[in-house]
Amino acid sequence: MLLGIDVGNTQTVIGVFKDGRLRDHWRISTERERTADEIALALGGFLAFVGWDLDMIDGMIISSVVPEMTRALIHMANDILELEPLVVDSDTDTGIPILYEDPRQVGADRLVNAVAALDKYGAPCIVVDFGTATTWDAIDREGRYLGGTIAPGVEISAAALFRQAARLSRVELVPPENAVGRNTVESMQSGIIHGTAGQVDRLVELFKEELGQDARVIATGGLAEVVVGKCRTVDVTDPLLTLDGLKLIYARNSKAG
């Protein structure tokens, strides 16, 4: 079985593939201080819940933007699973040319999303990932990764507002019924959710001016469901896009080996 792990700054997504199919997946908070033993214990618990165990894992691929977690996962793979994981970076054979000025600056998760989006939805396409940051990534008509845009994510923006405005308290991040809030909570929810949706739509419009109006727009990430319903430019929501990309990259590199 293949174990795919995508480590983000806020959340980590874990998927298990058997016979090329995603059989189960979990989303947990990212904790930078977790040791290899703690990670193995957590993974073993998830697998046991569905009737499997760690000994069944014979392949592992990691996408991570948190160096501490990357090191702990490699340690776990080497010492506990006794295998060498594939760690995705700009040097990994993804099958997609990277046109970023310095490919090493592109987050591994963004490359993985691009691979999956191109395979599943074709080119040109735009991936909007709602995570700690909200990112927009562009794949052109030739299937090349061009680059994208990075903005503060929904939770970061909300936290900054709560922290800096003394009289504003935390609110639940759910879309309000109306854009015009009738109280402070609704007003804040409108600003955060509708404001993010408007940002998404405007940047997608600008991307399409460069990529072509037929570019498909794919939303993913843990916070996508909070915002996408208020967006008018998103064509499809694919919460498991990154895991699909990890599977594709692992298969490509396994064949190459």
Secondary structure, DSSP 8 states (H G I E B T S, - for coil): -EEEEEE-SSEEEEEEEETTEEEEEEEEE--TT--HHHHHHHHHHHHHHTT--GGG--EEEEEES-HHHHHHHHHHIIIII-S--EE--TTS--SS-B-SSSGGGS-HHHHHHHHHHHHHH-SSEEEEEESSEEEEEEE-TTS-EEEEEEEE-HHHHHHHHHHH-TT---------S-SS-SSHHHHHHIIIIIHHHHHHHHHHHHHHHHH-TT-EEEEESTTHHHHGGG-SS--EE-TTHHHHHHHHHHHHHHHH-
